[in-house]
Amino acid sequence: MNEEQQWIDQARQGDSDAFERLVRLYEKRVFALTSRMCRNPSDAEEAAQEAFLAAWQGLAFFRGEASFSTWLYRLASNACVDLLRRENRHQSNAGPSLDDGELALDPADESPSPHALAEQAELRQQIETALSALPPEYRQVLILREMHQRTYDEIAEICSLDLGTVKSRISRGRKRLRKILLDSGNFSPSAASKDTGKEGCRT
């Protein structure tokens, strides 16, 4: 039994010190997720706290069918969606620009020039703005897929969705995001990737 599993078992029995170790182990990753799904740091912090509170309260029911990290991502992701829906917010700090065949964004050069860096920063801001216009359920799966590089199966576990729904939401989300960029004049069809089959994250 590894150390993490020991902490999980101890926390399940009410050991708050063991749970605190789990919090320290995962807090950066959880906050990275909530920061990208929520509008501002205070909302992200609130969602992260709600996720850890839900984890503490729900540990007795955690049976390990999925990994602890997947279960925690599910709680954090759901907390973000609930917060966004409660406050009717559709804003997000999306982090790095998406890189996939559908959106056709080329990866950064290994040694970009100052001009290229400025263009990348502008493109990143454009995509953040476009992501903010997506409904939470599309933003949720896109961020998990593109920013956190979760597999389709993992996203299905995290979001409590069947695999077909995950694939459909990612595809529709990408198309809607691309349309928003095109309609706003921030994205040119001529920027399409030469390799239309590539995908920015692992499958």
Residue frames as a rotation matrix with the C-alpha (Angstrom) as fourth column:
MET 1
0.577 0.817 0.000 0.00
0.817 -0.577 0.000 0.00
0.000 0.000 -1.000 0.00
ASN 2
-0.298 -0.714 0.634 1.45
0.666 -0.631 -0.397 3.36
0.684 0.304 0.663 -1.01
GLU 3
-0.873 -0.168 -0.457 1.54
0.470 -0.539 -0.699 6.43
-0.128 -0.825 0.550 1.20
GLU 4
-0.775 0.631 0.030 -1.36
-0.564 -0.712 0.418 8.17
0.285 0.307 0.908 -0.52
GLN 5
-0.082 0.778 -0.623 -3.60
-0.071 0.619 0.782 5.16
0.994 0.108 0.005 -0.03
GLN 6
-0.459 -0.149 -0.876 -2.65
0.817 0.317 -0.482 5.06
0.350 -0.936 -0.024 3.64
TRP 7
-0.983 0.096 -0.153 -3.67
-0.029 -0.921 -0.389 8.70
-0.179 -0.378 0.908 4.00
ILE 8
-0.473 0.860 -0.193 -6.96
-0.574 -0.134 0.808 7.98
0.669 0.493 0.557 2.25
ASP 9
-0.065 0.431 -0.900 -7.72
0.421 0.830 0.366 5.04
0.905 -0.355 -0.235 4.53
GLN 10
-0.667 -0.240 -0.705 -6.79
0.745 -0.193 -0.639 7.04
0.018 -0.951 0.308 7.63
ALA 11
-0.940 0.340 -0.023 -8.81
-0.341 -0.939 0.035 10.07
-0.009 0.041 0.999 6.52
ARG 12
-0.311 0.856 -0.413 -11.79
-0.250 0.345 0.904 7.83
0.917 0.385 0.107 5.81
GLN 13
-0.036 0.230 -0.973 -11.63
0.801 0.589 0.110 6.81
0.598 -0.775 -0.205 9.47
GLY 14
0.854 0.520 -0.021 -11.73
0.449 -0.717 0.533 10.45
0.262 -0.465 -0.846 10.55
ASP 15
0.114 -0.897 -0.426 -8.02
0.849 -0.135 0.511 11.28
-0.516 -0.420 0.746 10.73
SER 16
0.932 0.321 -0.169 -7.93
0.215 -0.864 -0.455 15.02
-0.292 0.388 -0.874 9.93
ASP 17
0.196 -0.939 -0.283 -4.12
-0.458 -0.343 0.820 15.09
-0.867 -0.031 -0.497 9.80
ALA 18
-0.461 -0.314 0.830 -4.13
0.476 0.702 0.530 12.45
-0.749 0.639 -0.174 7.06
PHE 19
0.496 0.705 0.506 -6.73
0.833 -0.223 -0.506 14.44
-0.244 0.673 -0.698 5.14
GLU 20
0.767 -0.287 -0.573 -4.60
-0.210 -0.957 0.198 17.58
-0.606 -0.031 -0.795 5.49
ARG 21
-0.337 -0.919 0.205 -1.75
-0.109 0.254 0.961 15.68
-0.935 0.301 -0.186 3.83
LEU 22
-0.185 0.370 0.911 -4.07
0.897 0.441 0.003 14.84
-0.401 0.818 -0.413 0.94
VAL 23
0.847 0.491 -0.204 -5.07
0.401 -0.842 -0.361 18.49
-0.349 0.223 -0.910 0.67
ARG 24
0.330 -0.808 -0.488 -1.44
-0.438 -0.589 0.679 19.56
-0.836 -0.010 -0.549 0.48
LEU 25
-0.465 -0.512 0.723 -0.78
0.319 0.665 0.675 16.88
-0.826 0.544 -0.146 -2.13
TYR 26
-0.288 0.481 0.828 -3.60
0.953 0.227 0.200 18.00
-0.092 0.847 -0.524 -4.44
GLU 27
0.278 0.551 -0.787 -4.34
0.529 -0.772 -0.353 21.65
-0.801 -0.319 -0.506 -3.63
LYS 28
-0.471 -0.512 -0.718 -2.20
-0.290 -0.679 0.674 23.10
-0.833 0.526 0.172 -6.45
ARG 29
-0.972 0.114 0.207 -3.75
0.236 0.462 0.855 20.85
0.002 0.880 -0.476 -9.07
VAL 30
-0.123 0.986 -0.109 -7.27
0.977 0.101 -0.188 21.48
-0.175 -0.129 -0.976 -7.82
PHE 31
0.195 0.177 -0.965 -6.72
0.250 -0.960 -0.126 25.24
-0.948 -0.217 -0.232 -7.71
ALA 32
-0.825 -0.498 -0.266 -5.27
-0.161 -0.245 0.956 25.14
-0.541 0.832 0.122 -11.25
LEU 33
-0.693 0.645 0.322 -8.49
0.698 0.486 0.526 23.56
0.183 0.590 -0.787 -12.44
THR 34
0.236 0.859 -0.454 -10.83
0.911 -0.358 -0.205 25.91
-0.338 -0.365 -0.867 -10.57
SER 35
-0.228 -0.392 -0.891 -8.78
0.102 -0.920 0.379 28.93
-0.968 -0.004 0.249 -11.66
ARG 36
-0.982 -0.185 -0.032 -9.34
-0.022 -0.060 0.998 28.06
-0.186 0.981 0.055 -15.29
MET 37
-0.492 0.863 0.114 -13.05
0.790 0.388 0.475 27.41
0.366 0.324 -0.873 -14.89
CYS 38
0.337 0.640 -0.690 -13.92
0.883 -0.470 -0.005 30.38
-0.327 -0.608 -0.723 -12.68
ARG 39
0.776 0.104 0.622 -13.88
0.439 -0.798 -0.414 34.07
0.453 0.594 -0.665 -13.42
ASN 40
0.362 -0.612 0.703 -11.57
-0.575 -0.740 -0.348 35.30
0.734 -0.278 -0.620 -10.70
PRO 41
-0.580 -0.738 -0.346 -9.27
-0.188 0.534 -0.824 34.00
0.793 -0.413 -0.448 -7.95
SER 42
-0.671 0.361 0.648 -11.85
-0.719 -0.103 -0.687 34.43
-0.182 -0.927 0.329 -5.19
ASP 43
0.479 0.855 -0.199 -14.35
-0.876 0.452 -0.165 32.26
-0.051 0.253 0.966 -7.06
ALA 44
0.212 -0.496 -0.842 -11.63
-0.371 0.756 -0.539 29.72
0.904 0.427 -0.024 -7.81
GLU 45
-0.815 -0.536 0.220 -10.65
-0.370 0.189 -0.910 29.59
0.446 -0.823 -0.352 -4.16
GLU 46
-0.227 0.826 0.515 -14.28
-0.911 0.007 -0.413 29.20
-0.345 -0.563 0.751 -3.10
ALA 47
0.624 0.468 -0.626 -14.81
-0.708 0.678 -0.198 26.32
0.332 0.566 0.754 -5.54
ALA 48
-0.216 -0.794 -0.568 -11.59
-0.257 0.608 -0.752 24.62
0.942 -0.016 -0.335 -4.39
GLN 49
-0.817 -0.052 0.574 -12.64
-0.575 -0.008 -0.818 24.92
0.047 -0.999 -0.023 -0.76
GLU 50
0.220 0.967 0.132 -16.07
-0.941 0.246 -0.234 23.51
-0.258 -0.072 0.963 -1.58
ALA 51
0.432 -0.117 -0.894 -14.41
-0.514 0.782 -0.351 20.59
0.741 0.612 0.278 -3.35
PHE 52
-0.631 -0.737 -0.244 -12.16
-0.182 0.446 -0.877 19.73
0.754 -0.509 -0.415 -0.41
LEU 53
-0.572 0.523 0.632 -15.06
-0.780 -0.108 -0.616 20.12
-0.254 -0.846 0.469 2.02
ALA 54
0.512 0.787 -0.345 -17.15
-0.857 0.493 -0.148 17.78
0.053 0.371 0.927 -0.12
ALA 55
0.043 -0.589 -0.807 -14.22
-0.328 0.755 -0.568 15.34
0.944 0.289 -0.161 -0.21
TRP 56
-0.863 -0.375 0.338 -13.91
-0.408 0.123 -0.905 15.37
0.298 -0.919 -0.259 3.59
GLN 57
-0.241 0.873 0.425 -17.64
-0.848 0.024 -0.529 14.87
-0.472 -0.488 0.734 4.02
GLY 58
0.649 0.604 -0.463 -17.82
-0.761 0.519 -0.389 12.21
0.005 0.605 0.796 1.33
LEU 59
-0.361 -0.905 -0.224 -14.73
-0.888 0.407 -0.214 10.14
0.285 0.121 -0.951 2.09
ALA 60
-0.438 0.246 0.865 -16.80
-0.503 0.730 -0.463 7.54
-0.745 -0.637 -0.196 3.89
PHE 61
0.609 0.760 0.227 -18.57
-0.162 0.399 -0.902 6.88
-0.776 0.513 0.366 0.58
PHE 62
0.319 -0.590 -0.742 -15.41
-0.947 -0.168 -0.273 6.83
0.036 0.790 -0.612 -1.55
ARG 63
0.772 0.088 0.630 -14.89
-0.222 0.965 0.137 3.20
-0.596 -0.246 0.765 -2.55
GLY 64
-0.176 -0.982 -0.067 -12.01
-0.386 0.006 0.923 3.60
-0.906 0.188 -0.380 -4.97
GLU 65
0.521 0.375 0.767 -13.79
0.541 0.549 -0.637 2.60
-0.660 0.746 0.083 -8.18
ALA 66
0.755 -0.398 0.521 -12.04
0.260 -0.549 -0.795 5.61
0.602 0.735 -0.311 -9.70
SER 67
-0.292 -0.915 -0.280 -8.73
0.770 -0.051 -0.635 7.02
0.567 -0.401 0.720 -8.53
PHE 68
0.074 0.272 -0.960 -8.81
0.870 -0.488 -0.070 9.53
-0.487 -0.830 -0.273 -5.69
SER 69
-0.762 -0.425 -0.488 -7.49
0.166 -0.857 0.488 12.26
-0.625 0.292 0.724 -8.02
THR 70
-0.816 0.528 0.234 -10.29
0.268 -0.012 0.963 11.61
0.512 0.849 -0.132 -10.53
TRP 71
0.060 0.853 -0.518 -12.88
0.949 0.112 0.294 11.73
0.308 -0.510 -0.803 -7.76
LEU 72
-0.132 -0.190 -0.973 -11.39
0.652 -0.756 0.059 14.99
-0.747 -0.626 0.223 -6.45
TYR 73
-0.982 -0.188 -0.030 -11.37
0.088 -0.587 0.804 16.50
-0.169 0.787 0.593 -9.95
ARG 74
-0.426 0.897 0.116 -15.04
0.643 0.210 0.737 15.59
0.636 0.389 -0.666 -10.23
LEU 75
0.225 0.499 -0.837 -15.86
0.952 -0.295 0.080 17.39
-0.207 -0.815 -0.541 -7.00
ALA 76
-0.459 -0.491 -0.741 -13.85
0.349 -0.866 0.358 20.46
-0.817 -0.094 0.569 -8.04
SER 77
-0.969 0.106 0.222 -15.29
0.194 -0.225 0.955 20.57
0.151 0.969 0.198 -11.53
ASN 78
-0.136 0.986 -0.092 -18.84
0.823 0.164 0.544 20.22
0.552 -0.002 -0.834 -10.24
ALA 79
0.057 0.090 -0.994 -18.22
0.817 -0.576 -0.005 22.95
-0.573 -0.812 -0.106 -7.67
CYS 80
-0.834 -0.421 -0.356 -17.13
0.134 -0.782 0.609 25.29
-0.534 0.461 0.709 -10.45
VAL 81
-0.761 0.602 0.243 -20.13
0.339 0.048 0.940 24.51
0.554 0.797 -0.240 -12.63
ASP 82
0.099 0.816 -0.569 -22.50
0.977 0.030 0.213 24.98
0.191 -0.577 -0.794 -9.68
LEU 83
-0.216 -0.254 -0.943 -20.88
0.571 -0.816 0.089 28.32
-0.792 -0.519 0.321 -8.83
LEU 84
-0.981 -0.188 -0.043 -21.05
0.066 -0.539 0.840 29.54
-0.181 0.821 0.541 -12.43
ARG 85
-0.480 0.870 0.113 -24.68
0.557 0.203 0.805 28.57
0.677 0.450 -0.582 -12.74
ARG 86
0.094 0.505 -0.858 -25.61
0.976 -0.215 -0.019 30.15
-0.194 -0.836 -0.513 -9.40
GLU 87
-0.119 -0.255 -0.959 -24.04
0.282 -0.935 0.214 33.42
-0.952 -0.245 0.183 -10.35
ASN 88
0.803 0.496 0.331 -24.89
0.407 -0.049 -0.912 33.18
-0.436 0.867 -0.241 -14.04
ARG 89
0.335 -0.783 -0.524 -21.27
-0.625 -0.601 0.498 33.77
-0.705 0.161 -0.691 -14.95
HIS 90
0.891 -0.133 0.435 -19.69
0.392 0.709 -0.586 32.59
-0.231 0.692 0.684 -18.13
GLN 91
0.652 -0.758 0.016 -16.16
-0.702 -0.612 -0.363 33.85
0.285 0.225 -0.932 -17.64
SER 92
0.926 -0.377 0.030 -12.93
0.334 0.854 0.398 31.85
-0.176 -0.359 0.917 -17.39
ASN 93
0.320 -0.922 -0.218 -9.19
-0.865 -0.378 0.329 32.22
-0.386 0.083 -0.919 -17.01
ALA 94
0.938 0.300 -0.174 -8.42
-0.347 0.811 -0.471 29.58
-0.001 0.502 0.865 -19.57
GLY 95
0.357 -0.869 0.342 -4.66
-0.053 0.347 0.936 29.39
-0.933 -0.353 0.078 -19.32
PRO 96
-0.650 -0.759 -0.040 -2.63
-0.087 0.022 0.996 28.24
-0.755 0.650 -0.081 -22.32
SER 97
-0.117 0.604 -0.789 -4.13
-0.955 -0.287 -0.078 28.52
-0.273 0.744 0.610 -25.80
LEU 98
0.534 0.394 0.748 -5.77
-0.201 0.919 -0.341 25.41
-0.821 0.032 0.570 -27.19
ASP 99
-0.366 -0.679 -0.637 -3.79
-0.876 0.021 0.482 23.45
-0.314 0.734 -0.602 -29.73
ASP 100
-0.246 0.326 0.913 -5.82
0.154 0.943 -0.295 20.96
-0.957 0.068 -0.282 -31.74
GLY 101
-0.808 -0.155 0.568 -6.75
0.547 0.160 0.822 20.22
-0.218 0.975 -0.045 -35.30
GLU 102
0.137 0.965 0.224 -10.19
0.989 -0.146 0.024 21.75
0.056 0.218 -0.974 -35.03
LEU 103
0.798 0.122 -0.590 -9.03
0.285 -0.939 0.191 25.13
-0.531 -0.321 -0.784 -33.75
ALA 104
0.624 -0.579 0.525 -5.82
0.693 0.098 -0.715 24.88
0.362 0.809 0.462 -35.79
LEU 105
0.880 -0.427 0.208 -3.48
-0.475 -0.802 0.362 26.67
0.012 -0.418 -0.908 -33.43
ASP 106
0.485 -0.778 -0.399 0.16
0.109 0.507 -0.855 25.93
0.868 0.371 0.331 -34.07
PRO 107
0.681 -0.295 -0.670 2.45
0.729 0.191 0.657 25.21
-0.066 -0.936 0.345 -31.11
ALA 108
0.893 -0.382 -0.239 4.86
-0.327 -0.914 0.240 27.90
-0.310 -0.137 -0.941 -30.02
ASP 109
0.535 -0.809 -0.246 8.36
-0.160 0.188 -0.969 27.97
0.830 0.558 -0.029 -31.47
GLU 110
0.449 -0.445 -0.775 11.09
0.830 0.530 0.176 26.66
0.332 -0.722 0.607 -29.21
SER 111
-0.460 -0.616 -0.639 12.75
0.760 -0.645 0.075 30.10
-0.459 -0.452 0.765 -29.23
PRO 112
0.409 0.746 0.525 10.05
0.909 -0.387 -0.158 32.63
0.085 0.542 -0.836 -30.19
SER 113
-0.619 -0.550 0.561 10.93
0.541 -0.816 -0.203 36.21
0.569 0.177 0.803 -31.06
PRO 114
-0.867 0.313 -0.388 9.48
0.149 -0.580 -0.801 39.12
-0.475 -0.752 0.456 -29.04
HIS 115
-0.587 0.678 -0.443 7.01
-0.807 -0.448 0.385 39.70
0.063 0.583 0.810 -31.87
ALA 116
-0.400 0.415 -0.817 5.94
-0.103 0.866 0.490 36.05
0.911 0.280 -0.303 -31.79
LEU 117
-0.791 0.081 -0.606 5.56
0.602 0.282 -0.748 36.18
0.110 -0.956 -0.272 -28.01
ALA 118
-0.805 0.515 -0.296 3.31
-0.370 -0.824 -0.429 39.23
-0.464 -0.236 0.854 -28.36
GLU 119
-0.407 0.661 -0.630 1.19
-0.752 0.150 0.642 37.44
0.519 0.735 0.436 -30.95
GLN 120
-0.547 0.162 -0.821 0.92
0.335 0.942 -0.037 34.38
0.767 -0.295 -0.570 -28.71
ALA 121
-0.888 0.205 -0.412 -0.19
0.347 -0.287 -0.893 36.54
-0.301 -0.936 0.183 -25.78
GLU 122
-0.626 0.684 -0.374 -2.80
-0.749 -0.661 0.044 38.21
-0.217 0.308 0.926 -27.96
LEU 123
-0.368 0.470 -0.803 -4.06
-0.431 0.679 0.595 34.87
0.824 0.564 -0.047 -29.25
ARG 124
-0.764 0.045 -0.643 -4.24
0.524 0.624 -0.580 33.51
0.375 -0.780 -0.501 -25.71
GLN 125
-0.840 0.460 -0.288 -6.36
-0.101 -0.655 -0.749 36.48
-0.533 -0.600 0.597 -24.65
GLN 126
-0.473 0.673 -0.569 -8.66
-0.851 -0.183 0.491 36.01
0.226 0.717 0.660 -27.63
ILE 127
-0.413 0.293 -0.862 -9.23
0.019 0.949 0.313 32.36
0.911 0.113 -0.398 -26.73
GLU 128
-0.890 0.103 -0.445 -9.81
0.453 0.071 -0.889 33.22
-0.061 -0.992 -0.110 -23.06
THR 129
-0.696 0.653 -0.298 -12.48
-0.577 -0.756 -0.309 35.68
-0.427 -0.043 0.903 -24.14
ALA 130
-0.312 0.570 -0.760 -14.08
-0.725 0.374 0.578 33.15
0.614 0.731 0.297 -26.48
LEU 131
-0.674 0.025 -0.739 -14.03
0.343 0.896 -0.283 30.44
0.655 -0.444 -0.612 -23.79
SER 132
-0.943 0.290 -0.161 -15.85
0.030 -0.409 -0.912 32.81
-0.330 -0.866 0.377 -21.46
ALA 133
-0.424 0.817 -0.390 -18.79
-0.904 -0.408 0.128 32.82
-0.054 0.407 0.912 -23.87
LEU 134
-0.526 0.203 -0.826 -19.23
-0.221 0.905 0.363 29.05
0.821 0.374 -0.431 -23.76
PRO 135
0.621 0.739 0.261 -21.78
-0.544 0.167 0.822 27.39
0.564 -0.653 0.505 -21.46
PRO 136
0.183 -0.600 0.779 -20.15
-0.948 0.102 0.300 25.78
-0.259 -0.794 -0.550 -18.39
GLU 137
0.652 0.100 0.751 -20.66
-0.131 0.991 -0.019 22.22
-0.747 -0.086 0.660 -19.61
TYR 138
0.899 -0.387 0.203 -18.62
0.288 0.176 -0.941 22.88
0.328 0.905 0.270 -22.76
ARG 139
0.403 -0.779 0.481 -15.95
-0.695 -0.602 -0.393 24.89
0.596 -0.176 -0.784 -20.98
GLN 140
0.523 -0.138 0.841 -15.71
-0.712 0.472 0.520 22.14
-0.469 -0.871 0.148 -18.36
VAL 141
0.788 -0.187 0.586 -14.79
0.314 0.941 -0.122 19.37
-0.529 0.281 0.801 -20.79
LEU 142
0.788 -0.522 0.326 -12.54
0.185 -0.304 -0.934 21.56
0.587 0.797 -0.143 -22.95
ILE 143
0.414 -0.650 0.637 -10.48
-0.844 -0.536 0.002 22.71
0.340 -0.538 -0.771 -19.98
LEU 144
0.536 -0.185 0.823 -10.15
-0.448 0.764 0.464 19.18
-0.715 -0.618 0.327 -18.65
ARG 145
0.829 -0.162 0.535 -9.13
0.483 0.688 -0.541 17.93
-0.281 0.707 0.649 -22.09
GLU 146
0.671 -0.516 0.532 -6.91
0.363 -0.397 -0.843 20.70
0.646 0.759 -0.079 -23.42
MET 147
0.368 -0.533 0.762 -5.42
-0.669 -0.721 -0.181 22.31
0.646 -0.443 -0.622 -20.32
HIS 148
0.207 -0.237 0.949 -5.28
-0.891 0.354 0.283 19.36
-0.403 -0.905 -0.138 -17.92
GLN 149
-0.381 -0.462 -0.801 -4.73
-0.845 0.526 0.099 16.70
0.375 0.715 -0.590 -20.59
ARG 150
-0.336 0.373 0.865 -7.24
-0.510 0.700 -0.500 14.26
-0.792 -0.608 -0.045 -19.15
THR 151
-0.998 0.021 0.063 -8.27
0.062 0.622 0.781 11.36
-0.023 0.783 -0.622 -21.34
TYR 152
-0.409 0.911 -0.043 -11.82
-0.553 -0.211 0.806 10.99
0.726 0.353 0.590 -22.60
ASP 153
0.038 0.399 -0.916 -12.37
0.456 0.809 0.372 8.15
0.889 -0.432 -0.151 -20.15
GLU 154
-0.678 -0.356 -0.643 -11.09
0.732 -0.244 -0.636 10.27
0.069 -0.902 0.426 -17.26
ILE 155
-0.912 0.388 0.132 -13.34
-0.375 -0.920 0.112 13.16
0.165 0.053 0.985 -18.26
ALA 156
-0.114 0.897 -0.427 -16.30
-0.203 0.400 0.894 10.79
0.972 0.188 0.137 -18.35
GLU 157
-0.127 -0.018 -0.992 -15.44
0.843 0.524 -0.118 9.72
0.522 -0.851 -0.051 -14.78
ILE 158
-0.897 -0.328 -0.296 -14.88
0.437 -0.751 -0.495 13.28
-0.060 -0.573 0.817 -13.58
CYS 159
-0.808 0.587 -0.042 -18.07
-0.579 -0.778 0.244 14.68
0.111 0.222 0.969 -15.10
SER 160
-0.551 0.600 0.580 -20.22
-0.022 0.684 -0.729 11.56
-0.834 -0.415 -0.364 -14.48
LEU 161
0.274 0.567 -0.777 -21.02
-0.838 -0.255 -0.482 11.38
-0.471 0.783 0.406 -18.19
ASP 162
0.654 -0.097 0.751 -20.97
0.330 0.929 -0.168 8.55
-0.681 0.357 0.639 -20.68
LEU 163
-0.322 -0.941 0.099 -18.10
0.480 -0.073 0.874 8.50
-0.816 0.329 0.476 -23.13
GLY 164
-0.238 0.303 0.923 -20.25
0.958 -0.086 0.275 9.44
0.163 0.949 -0.270 -26.11
THR 165
0.819 0.571 -0.055 -21.52
0.567 -0.792 0.227 12.57
0.086 -0.217 -0.972 -24.35
VAL 166
0.351 -0.789 -0.505 -17.96
0.244 -0.443 0.862 13.60
-0.904 -0.426 0.037 -23.49
LYS 167
-0.564 -0.603 0.565 -16.82
0.669 0.068 0.741 13.26
-0.484 0.795 0.365 -27.10
SER 168
0.121 0.717 0.686 -19.91
0.932 -0.320 0.170 15.10
0.341 0.619 -0.707 -28.34
ARG 169
0.873 0.227 -0.432 -19.44
0.412 -0.818 0.401 18.00
-0.262 -0.528 -0.808 -25.91
ILE 170
-0.038 -0.958 -0.283 -15.76
0.298 -0.281 0.912 18.36
-0.954 -0.050 0.296 -26.75
SER 171
-0.557 -0.144 0.818 -16.50
0.821 0.053 0.568 18.35
-0.125 0.988 0.089 -30.47
ARG 172
0.405 0.800 0.443 -19.38
0.814 -0.536 0.224 20.81
0.417 0.270 -0.868 -30.17
GLY 173
0.717 -0.197 -0.668 -17.45
0.396 -0.674 0.624 22.97
-0.573 -0.712 -0.405 -27.75
ARG 174
-0.389 -0.920 0.042 -14.51
0.499 -0.173 0.849 23.22
-0.774 0.351 0.527 -30.14
LYS 175
-0.386 0.309 0.869 -16.81
0.883 -0.148 0.445 24.11
0.266 0.940 -0.216 -33.03
ARG 176
0.715 0.698 -0.033 -18.61
0.666 -0.667 0.332 26.75
0.210 -0.260 -0.943 -30.99
LEU 177
0.400 -0.662 -0.634 -15.33
0.372 -0.516 0.772 28.18
-0.838 -0.544 0.040 -29.77
ARG 178
-0.599 -0.646 0.474 -13.96
0.665 -0.071 0.743 28.32
-0.446 0.760 0.472 -33.31
LYS 179
0.030 0.705 0.708 -17.14
0.893 -0.337 0.298 30.02
0.449 0.624 -0.640 -34.55
ILE 180
0.809 0.236 -0.539 -16.92
0.511 -0.735 0.446 32.65
-0.290 -0.636 -0.715 -31.81
LEU 181
-0.074 -0.937 -0.341 -13.33
0.347 -0.345 0.872 33.39
-0.935 -0.054 0.351 -32.81
LEU 182
-0.618 -0.110 0.778 -14.22
0.784 -0.014 0.621 33.56
-0.058 0.994 0.095 -36.51
ASP 183
0.351 0.876 0.330 -17.28
0.860 -0.441 0.256 35.76
0.370 0.194 -0.908 -35.94
SER 184
0.766 -0.097 -0.635 -15.29
0.375 -0.736 0.564 38.16
-0.522 -0.670 -0.527 -33.78
GLY 185
0.891 -0.453 0.022 -12.59
-0.195 -0.427 -0.883 38.46
0.410 0.782 -0.469 -36.42
ASN 186
0.443 -0.738 0.510 -10.00
-0.843 -0.149 0.517 37.05
-0.305 -0.659 -0.688 -34.04
PHE 187
-0.155 -0.440 0.884 -9.35
-0.075 0.898 0.434 33.87
-0.985 0.000 -0.172 -35.96
SER 188
-0.014 0.069 -0.998 -8.67
-0.948 -0.317 -0.008 33.32
-0.317 0.946 0.069 -39.64
PRO 189
0.868 0.352 0.351 -9.63
-0.227 0.909 -0.350 30.18
-0.442 0.224 0.868 -41.56
SER 190
0.704 -0.648 -0.290 -6.33
-0.335 0.058 -0.940 30.60
0.627 0.759 -0.177 -43.38
ALA 191
-0.070 -0.740 0.669 -4.60
-0.985 -0.054 -0.162 29.72
0.156 -0.671 -0.725 -40.10
ALA 192
0.860 0.497 0.114 -5.76
-0.509 0.851 0.127 26.14
-0.034 -0.167 0.985 -40.45
SER 193
0.119 -0.851 0.511 -3.16
-0.568 0.363 0.738 23.58
-0.814 -0.378 -0.440 -39.55
LYS 194
-0.207 -0.292 -0.934 -1.42
-0.942 0.316 0.110 21.63
0.263 0.903 -0.341 -42.26
ASP 195
-0.881 -0.106 -0.461 -1.88
0.001 0.974 -0.225 18.57
0.473 -0.199 -0.858 -40.10
THR 196
-0.220 0.896 0.387 -5.64
-0.778 -0.400 0.484 18.54
0.589 -0.194 0.785 -39.55
GLY 197
0.410 0.385 -0.827 -5.43
0.048 0.896 0.441 15.18
0.911 -0.220 0.350 -37.85
LYS 198
-0.624 -0.746 -0.235 -3.30
0.269 0.078 -0.960 16.32
0.734 -0.662 0.152 -34.96
GLU 199
0.631 0.776 -0.006 -4.66
0.272 -0.215 0.938 16.82
0.726 -0.593 -0.347 -31.50
GLY 200
0.185 -0.629 0.755 -3.11
-0.552 -0.702 -0.450 18.92
0.813 -0.334 -0.477 -28.78
CYS 201
-0.044 -0.139 0.989 -3.54
-0.977 0.211 -0.013 16.41
-0.207 -0.967 -0.145 -25.96
ARG 202
-0.921 -0.366 -0.132 -3.06
-0.383 0.911 0.151 12.73
0.065 0.189 -0.980 -25.59
THR 203
0.059 0.957 -0.285 -5.95
-0.738 0.234 0.633 10.35
0.672 0.173 0.720 -26.04
